[in-house]
Amino acid sequence: SGAILSTYQRTRIEDVCARLGLTSLSYMWRMSDQRRVLDSVLDDGGIDAVLVRTACPPGLTPRRHLGRSLRELRDSGELD
């Protein structure tokens, strides 16, 4: 899963996996420097992630941020 610090996210993913008979792997769980994790995933991982949902107002807002890549948001300073 992509859960890093949120126990809620991690346990929700684990519950879904358990119902499906799958094992949840949370390799990034409790990595303290979220910015370093994001930079590593975007720069070294070759991943082009696009924001498709947000539930963290007032930080990210649907009208302004949905459909944009995380790399674009990071590089523009909107994730700081």
DRENKEGU-795057 format. One record per atom (N, C-alpha, C, O): residue number from 1; residue in three letters; x, y, z. Coordinates in steps of 0.001 Angstrom, whole numbers, padded with zeros to 6 digits, m for minus. Each point is the difference from the previous one (the first is absolute). Layout:
# DRENKEGU-795057
num->NUM	residu->ALA	u->X	v->Y	w->Z
...
***
This chain:
# DRENKEGU-795057
num->1	residu->SER	u->000836	v->m001187	w->000000
num->1	residu->SER	u->m000836	v->001187	w->000000
num->1	residu->SER	u->000873	v->001239	w->000000
num->1	residu->SER	u->001213	v->m000084	w->000192
num->2	residu->GLY	u->m001816	v->001202	w->m000401
num->2	residu->GLY	u->000724	v->001262	w->000025
num->2	residu->GLY	u->m000075	v->000692	w->001339
num->2	residu->GLY	u->000476	v->001127	w->000141
num->3	residu->ALA	u->m001068	v->m001783	w->000853
num->3	residu->ALA	u->m000118	v->000613	w->001318
num->3	residu->ALA	u->001387	v->000219	w->000588
num->3	residu->ALA	u->000828	v->m000911	w->000015
num->4	residu->ILE	u->m000584	v->002118	w->000466
num->4	residu->ILE	u->001306	v->000321	w->000564
num->4	residu->ILE	u->m000118	v->000260	w->001494
num->4	residu->ILE	u->000700	v->m000626	w->000796
num->5	residu->LEU	u->m001577	v->001543	w->m000408
num->5	residu->LEU	u->m000140	v->000339	w->001412
num->5	residu->LEU	u->m001414	v->m000186	w->000530
num->5	residu->LEU	u->m000199	v->m000026	w->001215
num->6	residu->SER	u->m000779	v->m000102	w->m002089
num->6	residu->SER	u->m001390	v->m000079	w->000437
num->6	residu->SER	u->m000384	v->m001427	w->000392
num->6	residu->SER	u->m000082	v->m000888	w->m000849
num->7	residu->THR	u->m000148	v->000686	w->002126
num->7	residu->THR	u->m000455	v->m001304	w->000475
num->7	residu->THR	u->m001358	v->m000320	w->m000606
num->7	residu->THR	u->m000275	v->m001150	w->m000340
num->8	residu->TYR	u->m000569	v->002153	w->000205
num->8	residu->TYR	u->m001325	v->m000192	w->m000600
num->8	residu->TYR	u->000124	v->m000575	w->m001412
num->8	residu->TYR	u->m000666	v->m000981	w->m000330
num->9	residu->GLN	u->001514	v->001586	w->m000503
num->9	residu->GLN	u->000170	v->m000492	w->m001370
num->9	residu->GLN	u->000539	v->m001423	w->m000012
num->9	residu->GLN	u->m000494	v->m000855	w->m000734
num->10	residu->ARG	u->001499	v->000612	w->001543
num->10	residu->ARG	u->000621	v->m001330	w->000003
num->10	residu->ARG	u->m000998	v->m001070	w->000435
num->10	residu->ARG	u->m000094	v->m001051	w->m000634
num->11	residu->THR	u->m000648	v->001306	w->001704
num->11	residu->THR	u->m000934	v->m001019	w->000471
num->11	residu->THR	u->m001173	v->m000192	w->m000954
num->11	residu->THR	u->m000515	v->m001111	w->m000121
num->12	residu->ARG	u->000090	v->002153	w->m000545
num->12	residu->ARG	u->m001068	v->m000144	w->m001000
num->12	residu->ARG	u->000469	v->m000897	w->m001145
num->12	residu->ARG	u->m000738	v->m000877	w->m000449
num->13	residu->ILE	u->001950	v->001097	w->m000015
num->13	residu->ILE	u->000554	v->m000806	w->m001089
num->13	residu->ILE	u->000174	v->m001446	w->000468
num->13	residu->ILE	u->m000307	v->m000933	w->m000743
num->14	residu->GLU	u->000793	v->000745	w->001961
num->14	residu->GLU	u->000168	v->m001353	w->000538
num->14	residu->GLU	u->m001335	v->m000718	w->000123
num->14	residu->GLU	u->m000081	v->m001195	w->m000284
num->15	residu->ASP	u->m000971	v->001900	w->000703
num->15	residu->ASP	u->m001330	v->m000605	w->000117
num->15	residu->ASP	u->m000530	v->m000458	w->m001360
num->15	residu->ASP	u->m000539	v->m001100	w->m000119
num->16	residu->VAL	u->000691	v->001942	w->m000903
num->16	residu->VAL	u->m000450	v->m000368	w->m001344
num->16	residu->VAL	u->000779	v->m001217	w->m000490
num->16	residu->VAL	u->m000584	v->m000941	w->m000537
num->17	residu->CYS	u->001889	v->000960	w->000721
num->17	residu->CYS	u->000830	v->m001133	w->m000426
num->17	residu->CYS	u->m000413	v->m001279	w->000721
num->17	residu->CYS	u->m000079	v->m001061	w->m000618
num->18	residu->ALA	u->m000184	v->001153	w->001912
num->18	residu->ALA	u->m000391	v->m001185	w->000766
num->18	residu->ALA	u->m001303	v->m000590	w->m000536
num->18	residu->ALA	u->m000132	v->m001219	w->m000105
num->19	residu->ARG	u->m000827	v->002076	w->m000232
num->19	residu->ARG	u->m001275	v->m000485	w->m000554
num->19	residu->ARG	u->000186	v->m000667	w->m001354
num->19	residu->ARG	u->m000775	v->m000879	w->m000377
num->20	residu->LEU	u->001801	v->001297	w->m000354
num->20	residu->LEU	u->000266	v->m000567	w->m001328
num->20	residu->LEU	u->001003	v->m001146	w->000042
num->20	residu->LEU	u->000321	v->m000585	w->m001034
num->21	residu->GLY	u->000173	v->000263	w->002227
num->21	residu->GLY	u->000983	v->m001067	w->000129
num->21	residu->GLY	u->001378	v->000403	w->m000488
num->21	residu->GLY	u->000781	v->m000851	w->m000426
num->22	residu->LEU	u->m000473	v->002137	w->000483
num->22	residu->LEU	u->001291	v->000520	w->m000449
num->22	residu->LEU	u->000821	v->000462	w->001193
num->22	residu->LEU	u->m000537	v->000210	w->001088
num->23	residu->THR	u->001825	v->m000052	w->m001292
num->23	residu->THR	u->000883	v->000518	w->001027
num->23	residu->THR	u->000394	v->001421	w->m000366
num->23	residu->THR	u->000482	v->000255	w->m001103
num->24	residu->SER	u->m000688	v->000665	w->002033
num->24	residu->SER	u->000381	v->001396	w->m000220
num->24	residu->SER	u->001478	v->000174	w->000317
num->24	residu->SER	u->000472	v->m000418	w->001058
num->25	residu->LEU	u->000249	v->001035	w->m001974
num->25	residu->LEU	u->001415	v->000301	w->000214
num->25	residu->LEU	u->000137	v->001515	w->000123
num->25	residu->LEU	u->m000358	v->000735	w->m000921
num->26	residu->SER	u->000863	v->m000277	w->002032
num->26	residu->SER	u->000139	v->001434	w->000242
num->26	residu->SER	u->001467	v->000327	w->000230
num->26	residu->SER	u->000404	v->000313	w->001120
num->27	residu->TYR	u->000378	v->m000384	w->m002160
num->27	residu->TYR	u->001442	v->000197	w->000123
num->27	residu->TYR	u->000380	v->001408	w->000439
num->27	residu->TYR	u->001057	v->000205	w->000598
num->28	residu->MET	u->m001917	v->000764	w->m000893
num->28	residu->MET	u->000329	v->001385	w->000349
num->28	residu->MET	u->m000555	v->000410	w->001357
num->28	residu->MET	u->000163	v->001150	w->000407
num->29	residu->TRP	u->m000822	v->m002077	w->000309
num->29	residu->TRP	u->m000628	v->000326	w->001279
num->29	residu->TRP	u->001015	v->000535	w->001001
num->29	residu->TRP	u->001054	v->m000596	w->000221
num->30	residu->ARG	u->m001387	v->001706	w->000364
num->30	residu->ARG	u->000789	v->000665	w->001043
num->30	residu->ARG	u->001328	v->000576	w->m000484
num->30	residu->ARG	u->000899	v->000241	w->000806
num->31	residu->MET	u->m000771	v->m000022	w->m002096
num->31	residu->MET	u->001164	v->000744	w->m000476
num->31	residu->MET	u->m000252	v->001454	w->000374
num->31	residu->MET	u->m000999	v->000585	w->m000418
num->32	residu->SER	u->001878	v->m000010	w->001186
num->32	residu->SER	u->m000280	v->001288	w->000634
num->32	residu->SER	u->000065	v->001195	w->m000948
num->32	residu->SER	u->m000737	v->000966	w->000195
num->33	residu->ASP	u->001570	v->m001000	w->m001185
num->33	residu->ASP	u->000159	v->001157	w->m000877
num->33	residu->ASP	u->m000868	v->m000169	w->m001246
num->33	residu->ASP	u->000441	v->m000558	w->m001005
num->34	residu->GLN	u->m001670	v->001043	w->001083
num->34	residu->GLN	u->m000949	v->m000177	w->m001105
num->34	residu->GLN	u->000489	v->000662	w->m001276
num->34	residu->GLN	u->m000223	v->m000529	w->m001089
num->35	residu->ARG	u->000881	v->001669	w->001196
num->35	residu->ARG	u->000489	v->000696	w->m001195
num->35	residu->ARG	u->001048	v->m000840	w->m000722
num->35	residu->ARG	u->000007	v->m000070	w->m001229
num->36	residu->ARG	u->000877	v->m000568	w->001994
num->36	residu->ARG	u->001023	v->m000851	w->m000602
num->36	residu->ARG	u->m000635	v->m001197	w->m000690
num->36	residu->ARG	u->000445	v->m000404	w->m001074
num->37	residu->VAL	u->m001482	v->m000167	w->001679
num->37	residu->VAL	u->m000713	v->m001122	w->m000610
num->37	residu->VAL	u->m000650	v->000460	w->m001306
num->37	residu->VAL	u->000111	v->m000685	w->m001017
num->38	residu->LEU	u->m000783	v->001826	w->001034
num->38	residu->LEU	u->m000645	v->000517	w->m001202
num->38	residu->LEU	u->001023	v->000252	w->m001101
num->38	residu->LEU	u->m000203	v->m000413	w->m001141
num->39	residu->ASP	u->001300	v->001089	w->001475
num->39	residu->ASP	u->001035	v->000277	w->m000994
num->39	residu->ASP	u->000577	v->m001285	w->m000582
num->39	residu->ASP	u->000227	v->m000093	w->m001207
num->40	residu->SER	u->000008	v->m000887	w->002055
num->40	residu->SER	u->000548	v->m001274	w->m000459
num->40	residu->SER	u->m000954	v->m000699	w->m000962
num->40	residu->SER	u->000420	v->m000503	w->m001042
num->41	residu->VAL	u->m001704	v->000472	w->001395
num->41	residu->VAL	u->m000991	v->m000666	w->m000852
num->41	residu->VAL	u->m000122	v->000719	w->m001345
num->41	residu->VAL	u->m000043	v->m000643	w->m001049
num->42	residu->LEU	u->m000013	v->001968	w->001082
num->42	residu->LEU	u->m000201	v->000757	w->m001237
num->42	residu->LEU	u->001258	v->000066	w->m000862
num->42	residu->LEU	u->m000087	v->m000074	w->m001226
num->43	residu->ASP	u->001254	v->000212	w->001855
num->43	residu->ASP	u->001228	v->000182	w->m000772
num->43	residu->ASP	u->000700	v->m001307	w->m000350
num->43	residu->ASP	u->000470	v->m000173	w->m001124
num->44	residu->ASP	u->m000400	v->m000740	w->002076
num->44	residu->ASP	u->000754	v->m001234	w->m000212
num->44	residu->ASP	u->m000879	v->m001165	w->m000419
num->44	residu->ASP	u->000469	v->m000935	w->m000648
num->45	residu->GLY	u->m001736	v->000988	w->001014
num->45	residu->GLY	u->m000898	v->m001114	w->m000253
num->45	residu->GLY	u->m000626	v->000016	w->m001381
num->45	residu->GLY	u->m000597	v->m000992	w->m000418
num->46	residu->GLY	u->000723	v->002098	w->m000297
num->46	residu->GLY	u->m000570	v->000074	w->m001335
num->46	residu->GLY	u->m001515	v->m000047	w->m000003
num->46	residu->GLY	u->m000608	v->m000428	w->m000981
num->47	residu->ILE	u->m000001	v->000859	w->002060
num->47	residu->ILE	u->m001450	v->m000041	w->000114
num->47	residu->ILE	u->m000574	v->001361	w->m000341
num->47	residu->ILE	u->000481	v->001025	w->000483
num->48	residu->ASP	u->m001514	v->m001017	w->m001320
num->48	residu->ASP	u->m000708	v->001237	w->m000313
num->48	residu->ASP	u->m001365	v->m000079	w->000667
num->48	residu->ASP	u->m000971	v->m000453	w->m000606
num->49	residu->ALA	u->000902	v->000894	w->001846
num->49	residu->ALA	u->m001224	v->m000085	w->000792
num->49	residu->ALA	u->m000861	v->001231	w->m000232
num->49	residu->ALA	u->000496	v->001126	w->m000024
num->50	residu->VAL	u->m001795	v->m001355	w->m000146
num->50	residu->VAL	u->m000960	v->001079	w->m000217
num->50	residu->VAL	u->m000996	v->000001	w->001146
num->50	residu->VAL	u->m000501	v->m001053	w->000394
num->51	residu->LEU	u->000216	v->002217	w->000136
num->51	residu->LEU	u->m000938	v->000129	w->001110
num->51	residu->LEU	u->m001420	v->m000192	w->m000511
num->51	residu->LEU	u->m000471	v->000760	w->m000846
num->52	residu->VAL	u->m000207	v->m001775	w->001363
num->52	residu->VAL	u->m001367	v->m000303	w->m000449
num->52	residu->VAL	u->m001036	v->000234	w->001091
num->52	residu->VAL	u->m001197	v->000022	w->m000286
num->53	residu->ARG	u->001633	v->000152	w->001525
num->53	residu->ARG	u->m000937	v->000267	w->001086
num->53	residu->ARG	u->000746	v->000687	w->001129
num->53	residu->ARG	u->001170	v->m000290	w->000251
num->54	residu->THR	u->m001846	v->001192	w->000421
num->54	residu->THR	u->000594	v->000657	w->001153
num->54	residu->THR	u->m001020	v->000072	w->001130
num->54	residu->THR	u->m001185	v->000243	w->m000229
num->55	residu->ALA	u->001657	v->m000456	w->001429
num->55	residu->ALA	u->m000868	v->000058	w->001175
num->55	residu->ALA	u->000725	v->000710	w->001127
num->55	residu->ALA	u->m000121	v->m000384	w->001163
num->56	residu->CYS	u->000870	v->001413	w->m001504
num->56	residu->CYS	u->000779	v->000679	w->001034
num->56	residu->CYS	u->m000122	v->001518	w->m000090
num->56	residu->CYS	u->001012	v->000697	w->m000073
num->57	residu->PRO	u->m002245	v->m000178	w->000079
num->57	residu->PRO	u->m000112	v->001451	w->m000005
num->57	residu->PRO	u->000567	v->000561	w->001296
num->57	residu->PRO	u->m000066	v->m000695	w->001014
num->58	residu->PRO	u->000602	v->001866	w->m000977
num->58	residu->PRO	u->000011	v->000984	w->m001073
num->58	residu->PRO	u->001227	v->m000083	w->m000894
num->58	residu->PRO	u->000194	v->000876	w->m000842
num->59	residu->GLY	u->000646	v->m001905	w->000997
num->59	residu->GLY	u->001236	v->m000118	w->m000778
num->59	residu->GLY	u->m000225	v->m000169	w->m001491
num->59	residu->GLY	u->000170	v->000951	w->m000763
num->60	residu->LEU	u->m000547	v->m002137	w->000343
num->60	residu->LEU	u->m000249	v->m000272	w->m001406
num->60	residu->LEU	u->m001490	v->000126	w->m000267
num->60	residu->LEU	u->m000820	v->m000503	w->000767
num->61	residu->THR	u->000474	v->001171	w->m001849
num->61	residu->THR	u->m001412	v->000186	w->m000327
num->61	residu->THR	u->m000306	v->m000592	w->m001369
num->61	residu->THR	u->000801	v->000133	w->m000925
num->62	residu->PRO	u->m001944	v->m000781	w->000788
num->62	residu->PRO	u->m000331	v->m000672	w->m001255
num->62	residu->PRO	u->000094	v->000885	w->m001242
num->62	residu->PRO	u->000632	v->m000386	w->m000983
num->63	residu->ARG	u->m001237	v->001542	w->001012
num->63	residu->ARG	u->000008	v->000859	w->m001204
num->63	residu->ARG	u->001397	v->000388	w->m000441
num->63	residu->ARG	u->000277	v->000111	w->m001194
num->64	residu->ARG	u->000585	v->000090	w->002145
num->64	residu->ARG	u->001337	v->000503	w->m000313
num->64	residu->ARG	u->001013	v->m001117	w->m000269
num->64	residu->ARG	u->000923	v->000184	w->m000794
num->65	residu->HIS	u->m001085	v->m001324	w->001439
num->65	residu->HIS	u->001060	v->m001005	w->m000019
num->65	residu->HIS	u->m000312	v->m001309	w->m000725
num->65	residu->HIS	u->000923	v->m000659	w->m000478
num->66	residu->LEU	u->m002186	v->000266	w->000382
num->66	residu->LEU	u->m000310	v->m001289	w->m000635
num->66	residu->LEU	u->000409	v->m000022	w->m001465
num->66	residu->LEU	u->m000140	v->000989	w->m000719
num->67	residu->GLY	u->000647	v->m002137	w->000296
num->67	residu->GLY	u->000426	v->m000169	w->m001384
num->67	residu->GLY	u->001415	v->000471	w->m000275
num->67	residu->GLY	u->000497	v->m000159	w->m001114
num->68	residu->ARG	u->000150	v->000728	w->002094
num->68	residu->ARG	u->001383	v->000474	w->m000182
num->68	residu->ARG	u->000971	v->m001029	w->000564
num->68	residu->ARG	u->m000324	v->m000719	w->000945
num->69	residu->SER	u->001496	v->000655	w->m001520
num->69	residu->SER	u->000982	v->m000976	w->000466
num->69	residu->SER	u->000636	v->000477	w->001303
num->69	residu->SER	u->000144	v->001198	w->000239
num->70	residu->LEU	u->000231	v->m002167	w->000596
num->70	residu->LEU	u->000669	v->000352	w->001252
num->70	residu->LEU	u->001336	v->000669	w->m000267
num->70	residu->LEU	u->000422	v->000861	w->000771
num->71	residu->ARG	u->000245	v->m001238	w->m001843
num->71	residu->ARG	u->001273	v->000635	w->m000359
num->71	residu->ARG	u->m000232	v->001480	w->m000297
num->71	residu->ARG	u->000760	v->000856	w->000453
num->72	residu->GLU	u->m001806	v->m000562	w->m001212
num->72	residu->GLU	u->m000329	v->001388	w->m000333
num->72	residu->GLU	u->m000333	v->000798	w->001268
num->72	residu->GLU	u->000466	v->001126	w->000170
num->73	residu->LEU	u->m001264	v->m001710	w->000705
num->73	residu->LEU	u->m000365	v->000683	w->001245
num->73	residu->LEU	u->001216	v->000222	w->000887
num->73	residu->LEU	u->000149	v->001062	w->000605
num->74	residu->ARG	u->000715	v->m002059	w->m000528
num->74	residu->ARG	u->001217	v->000142	w->000812
num->74	residu->ARG	u->000903	v->001080	w->m000567
num->74	residu->ARG	u->000481	v->000865	w->000732
num->75	residu->ASP	u->m000250	v->m000917	w->m002056
num->75	residu->ASP	u->000918	v->000948	w->m000623
num->75	residu->ASP	u->m000515	v->001431	w->000040
num->75	residu->ASP	u->000794	v->000940	w->m000031
num->76	residu->SER	u->m002106	v->m000760	w->000099
num->76	residu->SER	u->m000572	v->001350	w->000072
num->76	residu->SER	u->m000061	v->000512	w->001435
num->76	residu->SER	u->m000361	v->001154	w->000230
num->77	residu->GLY	u->000716	v->m002012	w->000748
num->77	residu->GLY	u->m000011	v->000387	w->001400
num->77	residu->GLY	u->m001345	v->m000140	w->000674
num->77	residu->GLY	u->m000151	v->000395	w->001156
num->78	residu->GLU	u->m000839	v->m000952	w->m001854
num->78	residu->GLU	u->m001343	v->m000114	w->000564
num->78	residu->GLU	u->m000143	v->m001124	w->001015
num->78	residu->GLU	u->m001038	v->m000104	w->000655
num->79	residu->LEU	u->002053	v->m000736	w->m000509
num->79	residu->LEU	u->m000050	v->m001076	w->000994
num->79	residu->LEU	u->000782	v->000369	w->001254
num->79	residu->LEU	u->000086	v->m000799	w->000933
num->80	residu->ASP	u->000480	v->001991	w->m000902
num->80	residu->ASP	u->000785	v->000412	w->001179
num->80	residu->ASP	u->m000891	v->000447	w->001125
num->80	residu->ASP	u->000491	v->000379	w->001064
***
